[in-house]
Amino acid sequence: MDTSSYNTLSRQEELVIEKKGTEPPFSGEYDDFFETGTYICRRCDAELYRSIDKFDAHCGWPAFDKEIPGSVTQFPDPDGYRIEIVCANCEGHLGHVFIGEHFTETNTRHCVNSLSMKFVKSTQA
């Protein structure tokens, strides 16, 4: 995989994105953040989520009930209990997806580390 075009990451971002870490709950800049726009991968700038799909799950991390189609890959977490989500473009760790919690109509919660994303504000009124 050619990583020469990826963004430079801070040490904390590397721990989450490249080493599959997790930022502390309620510490991320996008946990309690509800502006209109798009969330992109911090490592490769691929679009991941739209603000219209974000909701407050009171879990300590940004929560989305769906991704932009084709933007996220899911596979079983090594712990055997969760489903890991990564950027489909660069395979950077995003967080985990949980199904069956009944927060939204999709019955799905993408629990994403703020450090894995950047927010791009919408220019439309």
C-alpha positions in Angstrom: 0.0 0.0 0.0 1.5 3.4 -1.0 1.3 5.7 2.0 3.2 8.6 0.5 0.1 10.6 -0.2 -1.4 10.2 3.3 -1.6 13.1 5.7 0.9 13.4 8.5 -0.6 12.2 11.8 0.1 13.2 15.4 1.3 10.6 17.8 -2.2 10.2 19.3 -3.8 9.9 15.8 -1.2 7.2 14.9 -2.1 5.2 18.0 -5.8 5.2 17.0 -5.6 5.0 13.2 -2.6 2.8 12.7 -2.4 0.8 16.0 -6.2 0.4 16.4 -6.3 2.3 19.7 -9.3 4.1 21.3 -9.4 7.7 22.5 -10.9 8.2 26.0 -14.7 8.5 26.1 -16.1 12.0 26.1 -12.7 13.5 25.1 -13.0 13.7 21.3 -13.7 17.0 19.5 -16.7 15.5 17.6 -18.5 13.8 20.5 -20.8 16.7 21.3 -20.6 18.4 17.9 -23.5 18.8 15.5 -22.6 21.2 12.7 -23.7 20.5 9.1 -21.1 18.9 6.8 -19.1 15.8 6.1 -16.6 13.8 8.1 -13.5 12.6 6.2 -10.7 10.2 7.1 -7.9 12.0 8.9 -5.3 9.9 7.2 -6.4 9.9 3.5 -9.3 12.5 3.3 -11.8 10.0 1.9 -15.4 10.9 2.8 -16.8 8.7 5.5 -20.0 10.1 7.1 -22.5 12.9 6.7 -23.7 15.0 9.6 -27.3 14.1 8.8 -26.5 10.5 9.9 -24.9 11.6 13.2 -26.8 11.2 16.5 -26.2 11.6 20.2 -25.9 8.1 21.6 -24.5 9.3 24.9 -21.7 6.8 24.6 -18.7 9.1 24.6 -17.8 8.9 21.0 -19.3 10.3 17.7 -22.1 8.0 16.6 -23.5 7.6 13.1 -26.3 5.2 12.0 -24.8 4.8 8.5 -21.8 5.5 6.5 -21.4 7.0 3.0 -21.9 3.9 0.7 -18.7 2.2 0.0 -16.6 4.3 2.5 -16.3 1.9 5.4 -15.2 -1.8 5.6 -16.4 -4.0 8.5 -14.8 -7.1 9.8 -14.8 -9.2 13.1 -12.7 -7.6 15.8 -10.0 -9.9 17.3 -11.9 -9.8 20.6 -14.6 -12.0 19.0 -17.4 -9.7 20.2 -17.3 -6.6 18.2 -17.2 -5.5 14.6 -14.3 -3.3 13.6 -14.7 -0.5 11.1 -11.9 0.9 8.9 -11.7 3.4 6.1 -12.3 1.5 2.9 -9.7 3.6 1.1 -6.7 3.4 3.4 -7.7 0.8 6.0 -7.2 3.3 8.9 -9.0 2.2 12.1 -12.2 4.2 12.8 -13.9 2.3 15.6 -16.6 -0.3 15.9 -20.1 -0.8 14.7 -22.9 -2.1 17.0 -26.2 -3.5 15.8 -29.4 -4.1 17.8 -29.3 -1.1 20.2 -32.5 0.5 18.8 -31.2 4.1 18.9 -32.3 4.8 15.3 -34.4 3.2 12.6 -31.4 1.6 11.1 -30.7 -0.1 14.4 -27.0 0.5 13.8 -24.4 2.6 15.7 -21.0 3.4 14.2 -19.0 4.3 17.2 -16.1 6.4 15.7 -13.0 7.9 17.3 -12.8 11.7 16.7 -9.1 11.3 16.1 -9.9 9.2 13.0 -11.8 11.9 11.3 -11.8 15.6 10.2 -14.9 17.6 9.7 -15.6 19.6 6.6 -18.3 22.2 7.1 -21.0 22.4 4.4 -20.9 25.5 2.3 -24.6 25.3 1.5 -27.1 27.3 3.6 
